[in-house]
Amino acid sequence: SPAPKAGRKQSRKRTRLEQIDQSLQDASRALMLSSVPTVLPCRQQEHDQIERYMRQQISCSGQGSGLYISGMPGTGKTATVRQIAKELQRCTTKHKRGKTALPEFEFYEIN
């Protein structure tokens, strides 16, 4: 019977189109400037250095200084700093109790 076969074919085609649509939506979200990847490959040394500096400045209770980072476009500068800021926000006294907690802070980005 040709009708059920055609129905299955349409269903598979629709499912495939939905998968493609979802993949395109995911890619679009990942490429947005506000997007921060969960992992930044090959940037652990830079991540650690920036995190130490930011942690030290936040611990100064408002007496810290700014941080200027420069480099070629697309190398992960903004994404790295945003990722670290999110990590440090989770370490504040608001979210964590204990000696290692950081004071609450506001993160401002000028890009």
HELIX and SHEET records of a PDB file:
HELIX    1   1 PRO A    2  LEU A   31  1                                  30    
HELIX    2   2 GLN A   44  SER A   59  1                                  16    
HELIX    3   3 LYS A   77  GLN A   89  1                                  13    
END                                                                             
